[in-house]
């Protein structure tokens, strides 16, 4: 279930979720915690007590995102590659391809 939940989170809207960077290629980013504020092609912006911090997605090795119920889910920066609407489009196309084959056989 952990893997399935993780896939759903990558395609869901992450804005407003509490986020903590556990491992990063940049040692200064380790332990950074804040609220997921914005996302661009290559960066995520976390709102921290010291102000907003822009973090490159490809530097994040392991990041923990907390759901509405407070459950931690680990993801990496490469899983968030691209723009949010591009990930949604890829998910939509993948489900359409699967569904088309099933309907065609019926």
Steps between C-alpha positions, in 0.01 A plus 500: 500500500788739564607502136146553371441783742828659394397492132168664580674778689731583212203569275293676763515864587780546756435865582451572868646168618762496777831386351842407640819431303675199652787440256644738244810534287532848651583460872345839577155375400495197731238540769327791326133498594213712378173514312493411131427842351568491125654286229672575170668282240817444702432642847264474791444789737460430870357761734719481812501711820800689355319572173449317169780270383541384139640147476611324182308175450802310369693570824240329719580137569227433757213727600217429743156643424232478768141430394192666647485219757864552596636187334855541368566399139854488362565616146805622312546809289519314170148366561380861486685571173324737264209733551202392708256516209735287285495226764121514506490473122732197505280331761188572292656361181619187683150425630343565157738255332418232754127562475496501118638147482242368745204657319628385162497133611144511635 
